[in-house]
Amino acid sequence: MSLSIGIVGLPNVGKSTLFNALTKKSVPAENYPFCTIDPSVGVVAVPDERLQKLTDFSKSAKTVPAAVQFTDIAGLVKGASEGEGLGNQFLSHIRETDAIAEVVRIFEDDNVIHVDGTIDPLKDIEVINLELVLADLQTVSKRKISIGKEFKAGKKEAVIEHGLIEKLLKTLEAGKVASTIIADEYEQPFLRMLCLITAKPFLYVLNKKAGAKNLDEPMGGEMDPRWERLHKFFADTGAKHVIVDAGIEQELKDLDELEKMEMRDMLNDSVGTQNSTIINSSDKKIVHNDGVNELIKMGYSLLGLITYFTTGTDETRAWTIQKGWTAPEAGTAIHTDFKDKFVRAEIIEWDKLLAAGSYAAAREKGLLRTEGKEYVVKDGEVIEFKV
C-alpha cells in the first residue's frame, strides 16, 4: 500500500534537515513494490516493538516492518498560490500526497535567518495554510464554472456537487481549510474528486533546537506568549502535533540505538547546566524520546492505517491496511487474489500468542479464532489466511 506524507514548510525551518533524519530509517526497496528512486522521497520503517517480539518468538530469519512514505516538497513562500517561487511545482507535488506534515520552527537562533525576520510559529502556520486555502479556492471556483451548464439543466450529480461547492466556497473564502466542512455521503465522492489540498489530514511538526531558546520551554517560570497562542490554536482546532529536534536527530541518525541513548543523555545534562530556567524533566522527556519515531507513528495513524502480522520461521512481517478493512480486504496486502479466494482466517492477538508460548498452546487454550468474510481486522492481530 503506497500512502505518502508531504513535508512542507517555509524556508529555514528545518524541513530538509528533518527529511534527512527520516531517510536514515529507510527500508530496503525490494520489500516494498511502491518504493521509488526519487531522492526527495523516503520510504520509512514504522517503529513497532511488537514486530521484534514476534520475530524472537518465531526465531524468524527475516523481519519486514510496516512502512510509510515521506516526500520532501519544495519550500513554500508567500504568494505560492499565484505561482511565486516554486509555487506551481509545490502545489502539484503536494496534491499527490495523502497527508501533510507541516514543519514549523519554534526556536530562536540569530545564525538561522527566518524568512519574515521574526519567530512566530502561529503566524507561519497562517501563512502556509492561507496559500493552500487560496490554491483550493482556485480549484473550486474553476470547477463551479465547469459544471454550470449541467447544474442549470438540473442534472442530479451536478446539483449535488454544486451544493458541495457552495459550502466549500463559503469556507475557503473565510480562510478556513476544506477539512472543516461536513460532506454527506452523496457529496463525499465529489469532494474526493476535487483533490483539495486542505481536505487532507494535517500534522504539525514543531522543530526545536538544543542549546537555543525554544518557545515551549518556560523562562522565569512563564511560558512564551507565542507558545500559548500556538497551543490555543491546537486546542481550538483539534490539530495533531509532535515536537522534534531535527538537528539532533540528523546528528544521531548514523549511531546505533545504544549510542543514541548515551548521546541524548549527554545533551540532557548539557541543557540542564547551560540554562537553569529550563525545566529539565520536561526537556529530558522531549530529547530522550525519539522525536522522529514519534513523527512516523503519528503520520501512520494520521493516514488511518493499522498493522497486522504474519509470523513464522522464514519471516515475520507487518502488513499495512486501512482501519475498518474486512479480513478478505486485509488479505490483499499480501496478494490481490486473497480477496476473491478467501475462505477463512485464523486470528489471535499478538500478545496472547506470546503469552501462550506457541501456536499449539494457543489453540489448546482456545485463543485462536476462526473468522469469516465479514470480520473486521484489528490492529496488532496475527493472521493466517486460508485460501
C-alpha positions in Angstrom: 0.0 0.0 0.0 1.5 3.3 -1.1 0.4 6.2 1.0 2.6 9.3 1.3 3.0 12.3 3.7 4.3 15.5 2.2 6.7 17.6 4.3 6.1 21.3 3.8 7.2 24.5 5.5 8.7 27.9 5.0 12.4 28.4 4.3 14.9 27.8 7.1 12.5 25.9 9.4 14.5 22.7 9.3 12.3 20.8 6.7 15.2 19.3 4.8 17.1 18.5 8.0 14.1 16.6 9.2 13.8 14.7 5.9 17.5 13.7 6.1 16.9 12.3 9.6 13.9 10.4 8.3 15.7 8.8 5.4 18.1 7.1 7.8 15.2 5.0 8.7 14.5 4.0 5.1 13.7 0.4 4.3 15.1 -2.0 1.6 13.3 -1.2 -1.7 12.9 -4.9 -2.6 10.4 -5.4 0.2 8.1 -2.6 -1.0 6.9 -2.6 -4.6 5.8 1.1 -4.3 9.3 2.3 -3.5 10.8 5.0 -5.6 14.3 6.1 -6.6 13.3 9.7 -6.3 15.8 11.3 -3.9 13.1 13.6 -2.5 11.0 10.5 -1.4 11.8 8.3 1.6 10.1 5.0 2.4 10.5 4.8 6.2 10.0 1.9 8.6 7.2 2.4 11.2 8.7 1.8 14.7 6.8 -1.1 16.3 8.3 -3.1 19.2 5.7 -5.8 18.7 7.4 -6.8 15.4 10.8 -7.7 17.1 9.0 -9.6 19.9 7.2 -11.7 17.3 10.5 -12.2 15.4 12.1 -13.5 18.6 9.1 -15.7 19.3 9.2 -17.4 15.9 13.0 -17.2 15.6 12.4 -15.7 12.1 15.2 -15.5 9.6 13.8 -12.2 8.3 11.9 -9.2 9.7 9.9 -6.8 7.5 8.4 -3.7 9.1 5.4 -1.7 8.0 6.4 1.5 6.1 5.1 4.9 5.2 6.3 7.3 2.5 7.6 10.8 3.2 8.1 13.3 0.4 10.3 16.4 0.8 8.3 19.1 -1.1 9.9 22.3 -2.5 9.8 25.1 0.0 6.7 27.4 0.2 6.8 31.2 0.1 4.1 33.8 0.4 2.4 34.0 -3.0 2.8 30.3 -3.9 -0.9 30.1 -4.9 -0.1 32.8 -7.5 3.0 30.9 -8.7 5.6 32.8 -6.6 8.9 31.0 -6.0 8.3 27.3 -6.9 4.6 27.7 -6.2 3.2 25.7 -9.1 5.7 22.9 -8.5 5.0 23.0 -4.8 1.2 22.8 -5.3 1.3 20.0 -7.9 3.6 17.8 -5.6 1.5 18.4 -2.5 -1.7 17.4 -4.3 -0.1 13.9 -4.9 0.3 13.2 -1.2 -2.3 11.8 1.2 -1.4 13.8 4.3 0.6 16.9 5.2 3.4 17.2 7.8 3.8 21.0 8.2 7.2 21.8 9.8 7.1 24.9 12.0 10.1 26.5 13.7 9.8 27.1 17.5 13.4 28.1 18.2 15.3 31.4 18.1 18.8 31.5 16.5 20.4 34.6 15.1 22.5 32.4 12.8 19.5 30.9 11.1 17.5 33.7 9.5 13.7 33.4 9.4 12.1 34.5 6.1 10.0 37.1 8.0 12.7 38.1 10.3 10.8 37.1 13.5 9.9 33.8 15.1 6.1 33.3 15.4 5.0 29.7 14.7 1.3 30.5 14.6 1.9 33.2 12.0 3.9 30.8 9.9 1.1 28.3 10.0 -1.4 31.0 9.0 0.9 32.0 6.0 1.2 28.4 4.8 -2.4 27.5 5.3 -3.6 30.6 3.6 -1.6 29.8 0.5 -3.1 26.3 0.5 -6.6 27.7 1.0 -6.1 30.1 -1.9 -5.0 27.3 -4.2 -8.0 25.3 -3.2 -10.3 28.3 -3.8 -9.0 28.5 -7.4 -9.7 24.8 -7.9 -13.2 25.0 -6.5 -14.1 28.2 -8.4 -13.0 26.7 -11.7 -15.0 23.5 -11.0 -18.1 25.6 -10.3 -17.8 27.2 -13.8 -17.2 23.8 -15.5 -20.4 22.2 -14.1 -22.5 25.4 -14.7 -24.5 24.0 -17.7 -25.2 20.6 -16.0 -26.3 22.4 -12.9 -28.7 24.7 -14.7 -30.1 21.7 -16.6 -30.9 20.1 -13.2 -28.7 17.0 -13.6 -28.7 15.1 -10.3 -24.9 14.7 -10.0 -24.3 18.4 -10.8 -26.9 19.6 -8.3 -25.2 17.5 -5.5 -21.7 18.7 -6.5 -22.9 22.4 -6.8 -24.2 22.2 -3.2 -20.9 20.9 -2.0 -19.0 23.6 -4.0 -21.1 26.4 -2.4 -20.2 25.1 1.1 -16.6 24.9 0.1 -16.5 28.4 -1.3 -18.0 29.8 1.8 -15.5 28.0 4.0 -12.4 28.8 1.8 -13.4 32.4 1.3 -13.4 32.7 5.1 -9.8 31.5 5.2 -10.7 28.1 6.7 -9.4 24.7 5.5 -11.7 22.4 3.5 -11.5 19.7 6.1 -13.7 21.8 8.4 -16.8 21.2 6.3 -19.0 18.2 6.8 -19.8 16.5 3.5 -22.7 14.0 3.4 -22.5 10.5 1.9 -23.6 11.8 -1.5 -21.1 14.7 -1.5 -18.1 12.6 -0.4 -17.3 11.2 -3.9 -17.3 14.7 -5.4 -15.1 16.0 -2.6 -12.5 13.3 -3.2 -12.5 14.0 -7.0 -11.6 17.7 -6.3 -8.3 16.6 -4.7 -8.3 19.6 -2.4 -5.0 20.2 -0.5 -6.7 21.4 2.7 -9.1 18.5 2.8 -6.1 16.3 3.6 -5.2 15.5 7.2 -2.6 17.8 8.8 0.2 17.0 11.3 2.2 20.0 12.7 5.9 19.2 13.3 7.3 21.7 15.8 11.0 21.9 15.3 13.1 22.9 18.3 16.9 23.2 18.7 19.1 22.1 21.6 21.0 25.0 23.1 18.7 27.6 21.6 15.7 29.4 23.1 12.8 27.2 22.4 9.3 28.6 22.8 7.9 25.5 24.5 10.4 26.0 27.4 9.3 28.3 30.3 11.6 31.2 31.0 11.4 32.6 34.6 8.5 30.3 35.3 6.3 31.7 32.5 5.5 30.4 29.1 6.3 32.4 26.0 3.1 34.1 24.7 3.8 32.8 21.2 3.8 29.3 22.5 0.5 29.9 24.4 -1.1 31.2 21.2 0.1 28.2 19.3 -1.1 25.8 22.0 -4.6 27.5 21.9 -4.7 27.0 18.1 -4.1 23.3 18.6 -6.7 23.1 21.3 -9.3 25.0 19.3 -8.8 23.1 16.1 -8.0 19.7 17.5 -4.9 19.6 15.2 -2.3 17.0 15.9 1.3 18.0 16.6 4.6 16.5 17.6 7.8 18.1 18.9 11.1 17.2 17.2 14.7 18.4 17.3 15.5 17.8 13.7 19.1 18.9 14.1 19.8 16.4 16.9 18.0 13.6 15.0 20.1 14.2 11.9 23.3 14.2 14.0 22.2 10.9 15.7 21.0 9.2 12.6 24.2 7.2 11.9 24.5 5.9 15.5 23.1 2.7 16.8 20.4 2.7 19.5 22.7 2.5 22.5 24.9 5.3 21.2 21.8 7.4 20.5 20.6 6.9 24.1 24.1 7.9 25.5 24.3 11.0 23.3 20.8 12.1 24.3 21.7 11.7 28.0 24.7 13.9 27.4 22.6 16.5 25.7 20.1 16.5 28.6 22.9 17.1 31.0 24.3 19.9 28.8 21.0 21.6 28.5 20.4 21.5 32.3 23.8 23.2 33.0 23.5 25.8 30.3 20.2 27.3 31.4 18.8 26.7 34.8 15.5 28.3 33.8 14.7 25.3 31.6 12.6 22.6 33.3 14.9 19.7 33.0 12.3 17.0 33.4 10.2 18.4 30.5 13.3 18.8 28.3 14.6 15.4 29.1 11.3 13.8 28.0 11.4 15.6 24.7 15.1 14.9 23.9 15.3 11.4 25.2 12.3 10.2 23.2 13.0 9.8 19.5 11.0 12.7 18.0 11.4 11.3 14.5 10.0 7.9 15.6 7.0 9.7 17.2 6.5 11.6 13.9 6.5 8.4 11.9 4.0 6.7 14.2 1.7 9.8 14.3 1.9 10.1 10.5 0.9 6.4 10.1 -2.0 6.9 12.4 -3.0 10.1 10.6 -3.4 8.2 7.4 -5.9 5.9 9.1 -3.6 2.9 8.9 -3.3 -0.1 11.2 -1.0 -3.1 11.2 -1.5 -6.9 11.3 1.2 -9.5 11.4 2.2 -12.8 9.9 5.0 -14.7 11.6 6.9 -17.9 11.1 10.5 -19.3 10.9 11.1 -17.8 7.5 9.7 -14.3 8.1 7.8 -12.0 10.5 6.2 -9.2 8.6 4.0 -6.2 9.5 1.3 -5.6 6.9 -0.3 -2.2 6.4 -4.1 -1.8 5.9 -6.7 0.8 6.3 -8.6 0.8 9.6 -12.0 -0.9 9.1 -11.0 -3.4 6.4 -12.5 -6.8 6.5 -10.4 -10.0 6.5 -10.6 -10.6 2.7 -9.6 -6.9 2.1 -6.7 -7.2 4.6 -5.5 -10.3 2.7 -5.0 -8.1 -0.4 -2.0 -6.6 1.3 -0.3 -10.0 0.8 -1.8 -10.8 -2.6 -4.7 -9.3 -4.5 -6.1 -12.8 -5.2 -6.7 -13.3 -1.4 -9.9 -11.3 -1.6 -11.6 -13.5 -4.1 -10.1 -16.8 -2.9 -10.6 -16.1 0.8 -12.1 -19.0 2.8 -11.4 -18.1 6.4 -8.7 -16.6 8.6 -7.1 -17.9 11.8 -6.6 -14.9 14.1 -5.0 -14.2 17.5 -3.9 -11.0 19.3 -0.1 -10.7 19.2 0.4 -10.5 23.0 -1.9 -13.5 23.6 0.2 -15.6 21.2 3.4 -14.6 23.0 1.8 -15.4 26.4 0.7 -18.8 25.2 4.2 -19.7 24.2 3.3 -21.5 20.9 0.6 -21.8 18.3 -0.2 -25.3 19.7 -0.7 -24.0 23.2 -2.8 -21.1 22.0 -5.0 -23.5 20.0 -5.4 -25.7 23.1 -6.4 -22.7 25.2 -9.0 -21.6 22.6 -7.2 -18.4 21.9 -7.0 -18.9 18.1 -10.2 -17.8 16.4 -11.6 -18.7 13.0 -13.2 -15.7 11.3 -15.1 -15.3 8.1 -15.5 -12.7 5.3 -17.4 -10.2 7.4 -14.7 -10.0 10.2 -13.1 -6.5 10.6 -9.4 -6.8 11.3 -8.0 -5.0 14.4 -4.5 -3.5 14.9 -2.0 -5.9 16.3 -3.6 -9.2 15.3 -1.6 -12.1 13.9 -3.4 -13.7 11.0 -3.0 -16.8 8.9 -5.2 -16.7 5.8 -6.9 -19.8 4.4 -7.4 -19.5 0.6 
